[in-house]
Amino acid sequence: MARYSVNNYTVDVLLADIKSGNIAIPEMQRPFVWDATQVRDLMDSLYKGFSVGYIIVWQNPSVKLKDGTVAIGKKVLIDGQQRITAMAAAIVGQEVLDSHYKWKRVCIAFNPIDEIFEVANSANQKSSKWIPDIAKVLDVSFGSFSFVMEYCQKNGIMDKAQEINDTINWLRAIQNNSIGVITLAEDLDIDSVTEIFIRINSKGVVLSQADFAMSKISSNEIYNGNVTRKTIDYFCHLLESPEDLKEIKKNDAEFAARPEFEAIKWAAAKNAPIYRTCYTDILRVAFTYKFKRGKLADLVSLLSGRDFETREFKIEIEERSFNQLHEAVLQAVNQTNYERYLMIVRSAGIVKKSLIRSQNVLNFGYALFLALRERKVDSNQIEKIVRKWLALSILTGRYSSGSPESAFDYDIKRFFAYDDAMLIE
């Protein structure tokens, strides 16, 4: 029995479904990594009727509400975000975020005479042969007849008016081109979703469980999942590119006004710390310490509202899980916590990145540090326990081979299977 369904959507219907929220795109507020020539090539493929690949969405499970009724889960985009963003940029004229969190337009120009696309530049913007921005032609209010007459007159080709008109109509028809949408069944676990994704994806791109978890987080607006996602993303970005603090503040004024921004902006002043985290690291640390679990597949299940005992999906579990994760992320990006942990790392003799075989050594150490602080264990004892665990993890290669997730899960559960008195002896 098929574990997914395949349907065809026209470009305009797909973009409308995304705009209406029927399909949630969790990463529209993240940097657009395609360059403008890739957007141009996508438009050329649509114009010529070439395949542009499949869009893959995952049907969220239906959740039981507190009154006993059931809410149908949204579809979440897990592959195709760059193509969708490129189409929204070129066809609708939507601005995109670049790698420095600056909003910009990606304009694609079109030459109706030669039927070629180019990235808008000073030369084709000034040429009467080029349409400087195809988004204007694709707008519903566009009048093709008057445009064709004016265009042909400017270029002295009135005898080719019918050909130009046909070309313009063909250009406008790219919005009616079909794109395949693969919808993965809601009862699939992450391992199955990952396997299906790899087999379907022609490029063989591997999505990690952290990617699925982050998609789940950022597509939720009811419990501020999108805020949690931005907190993680911006924090990690500022550690790498502190100069972008002003751009983030200017281009995301709504988030900049939130307490979460105040909690992370200190990262812009941190000078190349030994423990420099990416979104996977922060997510793993926050989840492990707060939920006392190590497998991110469990996080996705909890954020879906899964009751592990009854195997039902309940709204109260979803709400509680999002709130706990948000709280955990704030603790993970807290300046005091981060700097105290870095002090312990240095006191353990870890003064260079080359001394660490795996980043997960530092990730588990930080999760352990936060979990002990939450239990209000004496700070001297915390330092002793964490320092010893870091040293032993490095010497034994604890998180360098096999399955780090399984090791995380096993270790964090063993640590807190005993009471505090036994733990600190």
FENRA-V824687 format. One record per pair of residues at least 4 apart in sequence whose C-alpha atoms are under 7 Angstrom apart, sorted by the first residue. I is the first residue (numbers start at 1). J is the second residue. Records with the same first field share a line. If there is no record, write none. Layout:
I: J, J
//
This chain:
3: 184, 185
4: 182, 183, 184, 185
5: 182, 183, 184
6: 180, 181, 182, 183
7: 180, 181, 182
8: 178, 179, 180, 181
9: 13, 14, 178, 179, 180, 181
10: 14, 175, 176, 177, 178, 179
11: 15, 175, 176, 177, 178, 179
12: 16, 175, 176
13: 17
14: 18
15: 19
16: 20
17: 21, 22, 23
18: 22, 23, 24, 25
22: 74, 75
23: 74, 75, 76, 77
24: 74, 75, 76, 77, 219
25: 76, 77, 219
26: 215, 218, 219
30: 97
31: 97, 98, 99, 101
32: 82, 96, 97, 98, 99
33: 99
34: 38, 82
35: 39
36: 40, 106, 119
37: 41, 119
38: 42
39: 43, 86
40: 44, 108, 117, 118, 119
41: 45
42: 46
43: 47
44: 48, 117
45: 49, 50, 52
46: 50, 174, 177
47: 171, 174
54: 179, 180, 181, 182
55: 79, 80, 180, 181, 182
56: 77, 78, 79, 80, 181, 182, 183
57: 75, 76, 77, 78, 79, 182, 183, 184
58: 75, 76, 77, 78, 183, 184, 185, 186
59: 73, 74, 75, 76, 183, 184, 185, 186
60: 73, 74, 75, 186
61: 73, 186, 187, 304
62: 70, 71, 72, 73
63: 70, 71, 72, 73, 305, 313, 314, 315
64: 68, 69, 70, 71, 313, 314, 315
65: 69, 70, 71, 314, 315
66: 315
80: 84
81: 85
82: 86
83: 87
84: 88
85: 89
86: 90
87: 91
88: 92, 93, 94
89: 93, 94, 95, 96, 105, 106
90: 106, 107, 108, 134, 135
91: 134, 135, 138
92: 135
93: 135
94: 105
95: 103, 104, 105
96: 103, 104, 105
97: 101, 102, 103, 104
98: 102, 103
100: 244
101: 247, 248
102: 247, 251
107: 119, 120, 133
108: 117, 118, 119, 120, 132, 133, 134
109: 117, 118, 119, 120, 130, 131, 132, 133, 134
110: 115, 116, 117, 118, 130, 131, 132, 134
111: 115, 116, 117, 129, 130, 131
112: 164, 167, 168
113: 164
120: 124, 125, 132
121: 125
122: 126
123: 127
124: 130, 132
125: 130, 132
128: 154, 155
129: 155
134: 138
135: 139
136: 142
137: 142, 172
138: 142, 172
143: 147
144: 148
145: 149
146: 150
147: 151
148: 152, 161, 164, 165
149: 153, 161
150: 154
151: 155
152: 156, 157, 158, 161
153: 157, 158
157: 161
160: 164
161: 165
162: 166
163: 167
164: 168
165: 169
166: 170
167: 171
168: 172
169: 173
170: 174
188: 192, 193
189: 193
190: 194, 297
191: 195
192: 196
193: 197
194: 198, 207
195: 199
196: 200
197: 201
198: 204, 205, 206
201: 205
207: 211
208: 212
209: 213, 296, 297
210: 214, 280, 296
211: 215
212: 216
213: 217, 299, 300
214: 218, 229
215: 219
216: 220, 300
217: 225, 226, 229
218: 225, 226, 229
219: 225, 226
220: 224, 225, 226
221: 225, 226
223: 319, 322
224: 228
225: 229, 322
226: 230
227: 231
228: 232, 326
229: 233
230: 234
231: 235, 260
232: 236, 279, 282
233: 237, 279
234: 238
235: 239, 264, 267
236: 240, 277, 278, 279
237: 241
238: 242, 244, 245, 267, 268
239: 267, 268, 270, 276
242: 268, 269
244: 248
245: 249, 268
246: 250
247: 251
248: 252
249: 253, 256
252: 256
253: 257
255: 261
256: 261
259: 263
260: 264
261: 265
263: 334
264: 333
266: 270, 335
274: 352, 353
277: 281, 282
278: 282
279: 283
280: 284
281: 285, 363
282: 286, 332
283: 287
284: 288
285: 289, 363, 364, 366, 367
286: 290, 325, 328, 329, 332, 367
287: 291, 293, 325
288: 292, 293, 294, 367
289: 367, 368, 370, 371
290: 328, 371
292: 412, 413
293: 409, 412, 413
294: 405, 406, 408, 409
295: 405, 406, 409
296: 300
297: 301
298: 302
299: 303
300: 304
301: 305, 306
302: 306, 317, 318, 321
303: 318, 321, 322
304: 313, 318
305: 313, 314, 315, 317, 318
306: 311, 312, 313, 314, 317
307: 311, 312, 313, 314
314: 318
315: 319
316: 320
317: 321
318: 322
319: 323
320: 324
321: 325
322: 326
323: 327
324: 328
325: 329
326: 330
327: 331
328: 332
329: 333
330: 334
332: 337, 338
333: 338
334: 338
335: 339
336: 340
337: 341
338: 342
339: 343
340: 344
341: 345, 366
342: 346
343: 347
344: 348, 383, 387
345: 349, 350, 387
346: 350, 351
348: 387, 391
350: 355
356: 394
357: 400
358: 399, 400
359: 363
360: 364, 399
361: 365, 390, 393, 394, 399
362: 366
363: 367
364: 368, 408
365: 369, 386, 390
366: 370
367: 371
368: 372, 386
369: 373, 382, 386
370: 374
371: 375
372: 376, 377, 382
373: 377
377: 381, 382
378: 382
379: 383
380: 384
381: 385, 424
382: 386
383: 387
384: 388
385: 389
386: 390
387: 391
388: 392
389: 393
390: 394
391: 395
392: 396
393: 397, 398
394: 398
399: 404, 407
403: 407
404: 408
405: 409
406: 410
407: 411
408: 412
409: 413
410: 414
411: 415
412: 416
413: 417
415: 423
418: 422, 423
419: 423
420: 424
421: 425
//
